Amino acid sequence: LLEEMNAAARKRDEAMAAVKKMEEEVARLTREREALRVESSKAEAAKRQQGKLADQAIRDCMQMAIASERAEREEKEAEEDAAEEEREEKKWREAQEKKKLKAQEEQMQEFDDLDALD
């Protein structure tokens, strides 16, 4: 009977040790699962952040392209305005020169008329 009790106690101890090992394994696997969940969450957050940064970079590039186009357009308009102003100034100078020549011609005509009267 004592041997049976000792054998039963050993079996009980072995079963308890096996249960303890299983509990430790469950705890270890639970920790690993939690660590993987945290790592996965961090990876997802990093992925979202990269997506946001990429979107911002795209927006920045688009804004720079728009600003560049606007600057080119404004530069072209300024050049066209300057050319138009130069043409108008040239016309004005030519008109002034014609007026000056006409006044000189009229003055010469007056001298000729005065000479003719003498």
Secondary structure, DSSP 8 states (H G I E B T S, - for coil): -HHHHHHHHHHHHHHHHHHHHHHHHHHHHHHHHHHHHHHHHHHHHHHHHHHHHHHHHHHHHHHHHHHHHHHHHHHHHHHHHHHHHHHHHHHHHHHHHHHHHHHHHHHHHHHHHHHHH-
